[in-house]
């Protein structure tokens, strides 16, 4: 899908073309990290490694955090430039927590 660059101003106020989320950087970083740690089988050896590095006892939670990053920021098509109704996650500027997804009608 091609989007006119003038429509790539997000509700957050950023130009989507300069946004790491819109460019897919978070998804790519998570994918690369999973590839590297997967090559070492961290999911299998984390309990043993936790004896030397206690934070690794939380490896399963870390995996869930990576899933959450991709789920929340994995694919952004821009919001103002879309023609149809789109589910958009807004961020509350006061506490920086994402609100529930909402449907907005565009154009």
BELQUINOR-V767799 format. One record per residue. N is the residue number from 0. RES is the residue in one letter. OMEGA is omega in radians with two decimals (999 if undefined). NEAR is the number of other C-alpha atoms within 8 Angstrom. Layout:
n:N res:RES omega:OMEGA near:NEAR
n:N res:RES omega:OMEGA near:NEAR
//
This chain:
n:0 res:X omega:3.11 near:2
n:1 res:X omega:-3.12 near:3
n:2 res:X omega:3.08 near:8
n:3 res:X omega:-3.09 near:7
n:4 res:X omega:3.14 near:6
n:5 res:X omega:3.09 near:5
n:6 res:X omega:-3.10 near:8
n:7 res:X omega:3.00 near:14
n:8 res:X omega:-3.07 near:13
n:9 res:X omega:3.07 near:11
n:10 res:X omega:3.08 near:8
n:11 res:X omega:3.13 near:6
n:12 res:X omega:-3.14 near:6
n:13 res:X omega:2.99 near:9
n:14 res:X omega:-3.06 near:9
n:15 res:X omega:-3.11 near:10
n:16 res:X omega:3.12 near:8
n:17 res:X omega:-3.05 near:8
n:18 res:X omega:3.12 near:9
n:19 res:X omega:3.11 near:8
n:20 res:X omega:3.13 near:11
n:21 res:X omega:-3.13 near:13
n:22 res:X omega:3.10 near:8
n:23 res:X omega:-3.08 near:11
n:24 res:X omega:-3.11 near:9
n:25 res:X omega:3.12 near:12
n:26 res:X omega:-3.12 near:12
n:27 res:X omega:3.13 near:8
n:28 res:X omega:3.12 near:8
n:29 res:X omega:3.12 near:10
n:30 res:X omega:3.14 near:8
n:31 res:X omega:3.13 near:8
n:32 res:X omega:3.11 near:8
n:33 res:X omega:3.14 near:8
n:34 res:X omega:-3.12 near:8
n:35 res:X omega:-3.10 near:8
n:36 res:X omega:3.07 near:9
n:37 res:X omega:3.13 near:9
n:38 res:X omega:3.13 near:7
n:39 res:X omega:3.12 near:6
n:40 res:X omega:-3.10 near:8
n:41 res:X omega:-3.13 near:9
n:42 res:X omega:-3.12 near:8
n:43 res:X omega:-3.05 near:6
n:44 res:X omega:-3.12 near:8
n:45 res:X omega:3.13 near:11
n:46 res:X omega:3.12 near:9
n:47 res:X omega:3.13 near:7
n:48 res:X omega:3.14 near:10
n:49 res:X omega:3.07 near:11
n:50 res:X omega:-3.14 near:7
n:51 res:X omega:3.12 near:6
n:52 res:X omega:-3.02 near:7
n:53 res:X omega:-3.12 near:8
n:54 res:X omega:-3.14 near:7
n:55 res:X omega:3.02 near:10
n:56 res:X omega:-3.14 near:9
n:57 res:X omega:-3.08 near:7
n:58 res:X omega:-3.14 near:10
n:59 res:X omega:3.09 near:8
n:60 res:X omega:3.10 near:7
n:61 res:X omega:3.08 near:8
n:62 res:X omega:3.13 near:8
n:63 res:X omega:3.10 near:8
n:64 res:X omega:3.10 near:8
n:65 res:X omega:3.07 near:9
n:66 res:X omega:-3.13 near:8
n:67 res:X omega:3.10 near:8
n:68 res:X omega:3.13 near:11
n:69 res:X omega:-3.14 near:12
n:70 res:X omega:-3.08 near:7
n:71 res:X omega:-3.02 near:6
n:72 res:X omega:-3.00 near:10
n:73 res:X omega:-3.09 near:11
n:74 res:X omega:3.11 near:9
n:75 res:X omega:3.14 near:9
n:76 res:X omega:-3.01 near:6
n:77 res:X omega:-3.07 near:11
n:78 res:X omega:-3.08 near:12
n:79 res:X omega:-3.06 near:10
n:80 res:X omega:-3.13 near:11
n:81 res:X omega:-3.07 near:12
n:82 res:X omega:-3.07 near:6
n:83 res:X omega:3.05 near:7
n:84 res:X omega:-3.07 near:9
n:85 res:X omega:3.00 near:10
n:86 res:X omega:-3.09 near:8
n:87 res:X omega:3.04 near:9
n:88 res:X omega:3.08 near:9
n:89 res:X omega:3.08 near:11
n:90 res:X omega:3.10 near:9
n:91 res:X omega:-3.04 near:9
n:92 res:X omega:-3.08 near:6
n:93 res:X omega:-3.11 near:4
n:94 res:X omega:3.06 near:5
n:95 res:X omega:3.10 near:7
n:96 res:X omega:3.11 near:7
n:97 res:X omega:3.06 near:8
n:98 res:X omega:3.05 near:8
n:99 res:X omega:3.07 near:6
n:100 res:X omega:3.11 near:8
n:101 res:X omega:3.07 near:8
n:102 res:X omega:3.05 near:8
n:103 res:X omega:3.09 near:8
n:104 res:X omega:-3.11 near:7
n:105 res:X omega:3.13 near:10
n:106 res:X omega:999 near:5
//
